[in-house]
Amino acid sequence: MASLVLNILVVVATGALAVRLFAGGLSHRYRAFFYYLIFTTLVGLVCLPLDPRQGLYQKVYVLTEPIGWIFFAWVVLELYSLVLKDYKGLYTVGRWTLLVAVALAVLGSAIIVMVPSHTAGQMSRILPYYYVTERAIYFSLVVFLLTIVAFLLQYPVTLSRNIVLHSVVYTLYFLSNTVAYLILSAGGFSLIWLTRYALQLATLAALMVWLVRLNPAGEQHSVRTRPAWMPGREEELIDQLNSLNEALLRASRK
């Protein structure tokens, strides 16, 4: 019962966030995130009446989860482009590195999906491999998201409050998911219900922050990303960043 209530809250919050982005004129700015929210809402509505222990739910999961992985990568690439919009060299290198890493993980999952399956029992044997693949994808995305956060902490660049908030919340959300799937893929399937509750709560918490703080006003409010407790060397760091970006940009054009 508690899981169903949490599922309903997550679906409602996800749909509400998509509507908020559209109504606030942010759906174009955060296009990948907006489409991901629509996809997640639709999948959530389909899965709400299904029993997670039954074969139909597992089949829906197997069919839709790889699409979710593609959306995850797209959202991270979108964040990269927003944070590094003035540093095309850094963005180009990061984009191709991320695409290669995720493509390898998705290729592995595609091979798993091709395994013949005709019964719920056979389907359930695929799920542990899905958890392993999901952990690999989440881990690769977390690495890139942490790179974004490290960039925001290291260099005194000016971005909108929304971009900084979105980067931090999305990183924390993926960290929680990665830890959960690490537990599952490591063999802790006896804790699957507890892990599911933890994932639902983490998702709901992230959605609440986005609902409250991701708004049109946040686009107009610019912030300097380097924290106040890391003063000094601003000009030196900006010169260093520009030099690195130009070198990568030249290399990408060769």
JODATA-V478218 format. One record per residue. SS is DSSP state (A for helix, B for strand, O for the rest). PSI is psi in whole degrees, 0 to 359 (NA if undefined). D_LAST is the distance of its C-alpha to the last C-alpha in whole Angstrom. Layout:
# JODATA-V478218
ss=SS psi=PSI d_last=D_LAST
ss=SS psi=PSI d_last=D_LAST
This chain:
# JODATA-V478218
ss=O psi=316 d_last=59
ss=A psi=321 d_last=57
ss=A psi=320 d_last=54
ss=A psi=317 d_last=54
ss=A psi=316 d_last=55
ss=A psi=320 d_last=52
ss=A psi=316 d_last=50
ss=A psi=315 d_last=52
ss=A psi=319 d_last=51
ss=A psi=315 d_last=47
ss=A psi=315 d_last=47
ss=A psi=315 d_last=49
ss=A psi=322 d_last=46
ss=A psi=313 d_last=43
ss=A psi=320 d_last=45
ss=A psi=322 d_last=46
ss=A psi=320 d_last=42
ss=A psi=316 d_last=41
ss=A psi=319 d_last=44
ss=A psi=317 d_last=43
ss=A psi=318 d_last=39
ss=A psi=313 d_last=40
ss=A psi=328 d_last=43
ss=O psi=3 d_last=41
ss=O psi=19 d_last=39
ss=O psi=357 d_last=36
ss=O psi=333 d_last=35
ss=O psi=324 d_last=32
ss=O psi=320 d_last=31
ss=O psi=59 d_last=31
ss=A psi=312 d_last=31
ss=A psi=317 d_last=30
ss=A psi=320 d_last=33
ss=A psi=312 d_last=35
ss=A psi=325 d_last=35
ss=A psi=319 d_last=35
ss=A psi=320 d_last=38
ss=A psi=314 d_last=39
ss=A psi=313 d_last=38
ss=A psi=321 d_last=40
ss=A psi=315 d_last=43
ss=A psi=315 d_last=44
ss=A psi=319 d_last=43
ss=A psi=320 d_last=46
ss=A psi=321 d_last=48
ss=A psi=320 d_last=48
ss=A psi=341 d_last=49
ss=A psi=313 d_last=51
ss=O psi=358 d_last=54
ss=O psi=148 d_last=53
ss=O psi=120 d_last=54
ss=O psi=342 d_last=51
ss=O psi=353 d_last=53
ss=O psi=159 d_last=54
ss=A psi=326 d_last=52
ss=A psi=318 d_last=51
ss=A psi=317 d_last=49
ss=A psi=323 d_last=47
ss=A psi=319 d_last=46
ss=A psi=318 d_last=45
ss=A psi=313 d_last=43
ss=A psi=323 d_last=41
ss=A psi=323 d_last=40
ss=A psi=335 d_last=39
ss=A psi=317 d_last=37
ss=A psi=327 d_last=34
ss=A psi=321 d_last=34
ss=A psi=322 d_last=34
ss=A psi=320 d_last=32
ss=A psi=318 d_last=29
ss=A psi=318 d_last=30
ss=A psi=313 d_last=30
ss=A psi=321 d_last=26
ss=A psi=317 d_last=26
ss=A psi=319 d_last=28
ss=A psi=319 d_last=26
ss=A psi=322 d_last=23
ss=A psi=318 d_last=25
ss=A psi=317 d_last=26
ss=A psi=314 d_last=22
ss=A psi=326 d_last=21
ss=A psi=317 d_last=25
ss=A psi=322 d_last=24
ss=O psi=29 d_last=21
ss=O psi=334 d_last=21
ss=O psi=4 d_last=20
ss=O psi=75 d_last=17
ss=A psi=328 d_last=15
ss=A psi=313 d_last=12
ss=A psi=320 d_last=15
ss=A psi=318 d_last=16
ss=A psi=314 d_last=13
ss=A psi=314 d_last=13
ss=A psi=321 d_last=17
ss=A psi=311 d_last=17
ss=A psi=325 d_last=15
ss=A psi=317 d_last=17
ss=A psi=317 d_last=20
ss=A psi=319 d_last=20
ss=A psi=315 d_last=20
ss=A psi=314 d_last=23
ss=A psi=323 d_last=25
ss=A psi=320 d_last=24
ss=A psi=319 d_last=25
ss=A psi=318 d_last=28
ss=A psi=323 d_last=29
ss=A psi=318 d_last=29
ss=A psi=319 d_last=31
ss=A psi=325 d_last=34
ss=A psi=322 d_last=33
ss=A psi=321 d_last=35
ss=A psi=318 d_last=38
ss=A psi=331 d_last=38
ss=O psi=351 d_last=39
ss=O psi=128 d_last=42
ss=O psi=138 d_last=45
ss=O psi=127 d_last=47
ss=O psi=350 d_last=50
ss=O psi=163 d_last=52
ss=A psi=326 d_last=52
ss=A psi=316 d_last=53
ss=A psi=320 d_last=50
ss=A psi=320 d_last=47
ss=A psi=335 d_last=48
ss=A psi=338 d_last=47
ss=A psi=329 d_last=44
ss=A psi=318 d_last=44
ss=A psi=324 d_last=43
ss=A psi=325 d_last=40
ss=A psi=319 d_last=39
ss=A psi=321 d_last=40
ss=A psi=315 d_last=37
ss=A psi=318 d_last=34
ss=A psi=320 d_last=35
ss=A psi=318 d_last=35
ss=A psi=317 d_last=32
ss=A psi=314 d_last=30
ss=A psi=319 d_last=32
ss=A psi=317 d_last=31
ss=A psi=321 d_last=27
ss=A psi=322 d_last=28
ss=A psi=319 d_last=30
ss=A psi=316 d_last=27
ss=A psi=323 d_last=25
ss=A psi=320 d_last=28
ss=A psi=328 d_last=29
ss=A psi=320 d_last=25
ss=A psi=314 d_last=26
ss=A psi=319 d_last=29
ss=A psi=321 d_last=28
ss=A psi=316 d_last=26
ss=A psi=326 d_last=29
ss=A psi=329 d_last=31
ss=A psi=318 d_last=29
ss=O psi=137 d_last=27
ss=O psi=66 d_last=29
ss=O psi=157 d_last=28
ss=B psi=123 d_last=30
ss=B psi=166 d_last=30
ss=B psi=154 d_last=33
ss=A psi=325 d_last=36
ss=A psi=316 d_last=35
ss=A psi=317 d_last=31
ss=A psi=313 d_last=32
ss=A psi=312 d_last=35
ss=A psi=318 d_last=34
ss=A psi=314 d_last=31
ss=A psi=313 d_last=34
ss=A psi=317 d_last=36
ss=A psi=322 d_last=34
ss=A psi=313 d_last=33
ss=A psi=321 d_last=37
ss=A psi=315 d_last=37
ss=A psi=327 d_last=35
ss=A psi=315 d_last=36
ss=A psi=320 d_last=40
ss=A psi=320 d_last=39
ss=A psi=317 d_last=37
ss=A psi=319 d_last=40
ss=A psi=314 d_last=42
ss=A psi=336 d_last=40
ss=A psi=318 d_last=40
ss=A psi=316 d_last=44
ss=A psi=312 d_last=44
ss=A psi=341 d_last=42
ss=O psi=357 d_last=43
ss=O psi=10 d_last=47
ss=O psi=46 d_last=48
ss=A psi=347 d_last=49
ss=A psi=342 d_last=53
ss=A psi=18 d_last=51
ss=A psi=323 d_last=49
ss=A psi=320 d_last=52
ss=A psi=320 d_last=51
ss=A psi=321 d_last=48
ss=A psi=318 d_last=48
ss=A psi=317 d_last=50
ss=A psi=318 d_last=47
ss=A psi=319 d_last=44
ss=A psi=317 d_last=46
ss=A psi=319 d_last=47
ss=A psi=318 d_last=44
ss=A psi=316 d_last=43
ss=A psi=320 d_last=46
ss=A psi=316 d_last=45
ss=A psi=318 d_last=41
ss=A psi=321 d_last=42
ss=A psi=319 d_last=45
ss=A psi=315 d_last=43
ss=A psi=318 d_last=41
ss=A psi=321 d_last=44
ss=A psi=320 d_last=45
ss=A psi=339 d_last=42
ss=O psi=98 d_last=39
ss=O psi=169 d_last=41
ss=A psi=326 d_last=40
ss=A psi=328 d_last=41
ss=A psi=339 d_last=38
ss=A psi=331 d_last=36
ss=A psi=342 d_last=37
ss=O psi=108 d_last=38
ss=B psi=144 d_last=35
ss=B psi=149 d_last=35
ss=B psi=121 d_last=33
ss=O psi=332 d_last=32
ss=O psi=125 d_last=33
ss=O psi=155 d_last=36
ss=O psi=335 d_last=39
ss=O psi=7 d_last=40
ss=O psi=64 d_last=37
ss=O psi=166 d_last=37
ss=O psi=162 d_last=35
ss=O psi=18 d_last=32
ss=A psi=310 d_last=31
ss=A psi=319 d_last=29
ss=A psi=319 d_last=28
ss=A psi=321 d_last=26
ss=A psi=317 d_last=25
ss=A psi=319 d_last=23
ss=A psi=317 d_last=22
ss=A psi=316 d_last=21
ss=A psi=320 d_last=19
ss=A psi=316 d_last=17
ss=A psi=317 d_last=16
ss=A psi=316 d_last=15
ss=A psi=321 d_last=13
ss=A psi=316 d_last=11
ss=A psi=325 d_last=10
ss=A psi=319 d_last=9
ss=A psi=318 d_last=7
ss=A psi=324 d_last=5
ss=A psi=340 d_last=6
ss=A psi=349 d_last=4
ss=O psi=NA d_last=0
